[in-house]
Structures are given as C-alpha cells and as structure tokens.
C-alpha cells in the first residue's frame, strides 16, 4: 500500500491510496483511490447499496473505500458463498462481481442472484473481469449480468459504470 499526496492551487490536499496489483500477463498496475474532498458525487438522492465481491482482499477493499468516499453504502464479500449469504441478508441493489474466484465463481453467483425469486429482477450485476475476449463478455450477458468492467480499470471509470447502472435501477415503492 502506497500513499501519494498532491497539493492543489486552492490549498486542498488530495491523498491517493495505491495498491500495486498483478493482473493479466503478469503486468503490474497501480490502483489508486482518490480521497480528495472535492470528489464528484452523485446527487444527494439516496444512493443504492452495493455488494463488492472479489477474492482479492486488496482489490475489494480499494473499491469499497473509493465508492464509500462517494457516499455509496458498501458491503464486501471475499468469495461466492459469502456473497450469496450477504446478498440474502443485505439485499443490495448493485453487485460488483469478480469472475475468477475459487469455489463458486462469478458466473455461478451471477446466475443464482439473477434467478432469485424475489430479488433477482430488481438488481444490477456488473461483472469485473480480467477476461477481455468477446466470448467472456457474451458469457457475462448469458449468465444474466447487466454490465461488465475489464481489469485493469481506473476507479473513476468504475464509478461511471456504477452510476450508469444506478440510473437504470427500477425505483422501489
């Protein structure tokens, strides 16, 4: 974990928490979560709850910290079994779901969540994957995923995907 700081002309201090991660083909990437006080947030309307599912604790925690800084209520699960338990208990509106996990993988978790008799039709599942070929994108859609993000990604780009999916949620009465 690395902490980087930048001071702006207005005196604001931006702190970035960065974690080096090894992704596809052994390439190292630096994932940074900006904790700048002027960070762009969605309008003050109630933000949807998000379940982040990733077996890599660092990735899940960085995503959690980044989205929490934007006002989203976040839960984190580190495997498919824990994700299904939290899904039932927390009833999140959006699920950020890693594909490559040991045991119950993201494909299976997505199918089970989307097939849920009461919650499945009201959620948005965003697959987060290092698998970048079109067959995996097709499989994501066939398993019921609503969107996907390719690793490595910039956290700002992930936030845009989350915002797009939040806007597509069916309002609850």
N, C-alpha and C positions, 0 to 999 in steps of 0.2 A: 504494500500500500504506500502510495506517494502522495504528499500534499503539495499542491502548487498554488501560489498566490499571485494575483495581479492587482495593482492599484490603478484605478481609473482617474481621469482628469477631475471628476467631481469628488474625489476622495473615497469613493466606495471601494471596498476591498472584496475581490472575488476569490473564493477558495475552491479549488478543484480537488476532489479526492480521486486518485487514479489508481487503477489496478492493472498490471500487465497480465495479459491472458494469452494463452496459446490456442489458436483456432486452426482452421483448415490449413493443411500442408505445413504445419509447424511454424507458421508466421506469427510473430508476437505483435499484439496490438495493445494500445493503451486505452482503456475505457475510463473516461472522466465524467464525474457527476458535478455539475456546476451548482454551487450553493450560493450564488450571487443573490443579494436581497432584491434585485430588480428583475428576477427571473420571470418570464412570461407565464402567466397562469390563465386558466380558462375563466370565463365569467363566474361571478360569485354564486351561481346556481349550485345546488348540491351535486358534487361530483360523484360519479359511480364508483363503487368499490371494485378493487382489482385483486385477483389472486395471481401471484407470480409463482411459477413452478419451474424450478431448474435444479438439477442435482449438483451443480457447481455453486457452492455457497457464496463465493465471492461475487459471481455474476448476479445471483438472485438478490444479494444484499445491496449491491450498487444500484440495480434497477429500483429496488424498494426505496432506497434513500433518495434517488433522483425524483421519482414520482411522488413520494411523500412531500418533498420540498415544493411541489406544485399543488399540494392540497388534496391529493387522492388518498382515500383510506386504503391501505395495503395490507394483505396477508401474504405470507410466504410459505410454500411447501417445497421440500427438497427431494421428493420422489413421487411417483404416481399414486401409491397407496395413500400417502399423507394428503396428496392433492384431492383425492376423492372424499376423504373424511372432512377436509376443510371446506370443500365445495358444498357438501350437505349442511354443514354447521354454519358457515359464514354467508352462503348464498350470494357470491359475488356477481357483479354484472358483466365484468370483463375478465377473461383469463389469458394471461401471457404464458404460453406453454412451450417449454423446450421439447424438442422431438427426441433427441438421443439421450435416453435415460435408462439405467439398468432396471430390470424387472418390468413393471408396467410402463411401457414407453409412451411418448406423447400422442402417437396415433391412437393407441387403445384408450388413453384417458380422454382424448377429444371425442371419440365415438361414444364412450359411456356418458360423458357430460351432455352431449347433444341429444342422446337417447333418453335422458332423464325425463320421467313423465310430467313433472311439474315445473322444473327449472330449465330444461333443455331448449325450449323455444324462445326464451327471453334473454339468453346470454350471447355474448360475442366472444369467440375463441380466436386468439391471434397466435399462430404457431411461430416460434422463434427457433430458427434452424440454421446450421452451417451447410445444410444440403441445398445447393443452389441450382440444380438442374430442373428442367421443366417437369420431369416425371414426379419429383418430390412435391413441387407446387401443385400438380394435379392431384396427387395423393392427399395433400392437405385439404383441398376442396372436397374431395370424395369422402373424407372422414368427417366432414361437417365443419371444418374450420371456416371462419369468416374472412380471415386476412392472414398475412404472414410477414415476418421481418427476417431478413437474411443476416446472419453473423458473418463477419463483424459488422456492427452498426454504430452509428453515432447516437447518443442518448437523445439528442434533440429530434432526430428522425423517428426514433421510437415514440417520443411524446406526440409527434404529429399523427402517427398511426393510431395511438390510443385515443387522441382527440377525435379523429375521423370515426372511429368505431363507437365512441361515446355518443357522438351525434346521431348515430344510426340505431341506438337503443330504443326499444319501444317504451314509451312513457308508461309508468305504472300508476294505477289509480288508488 
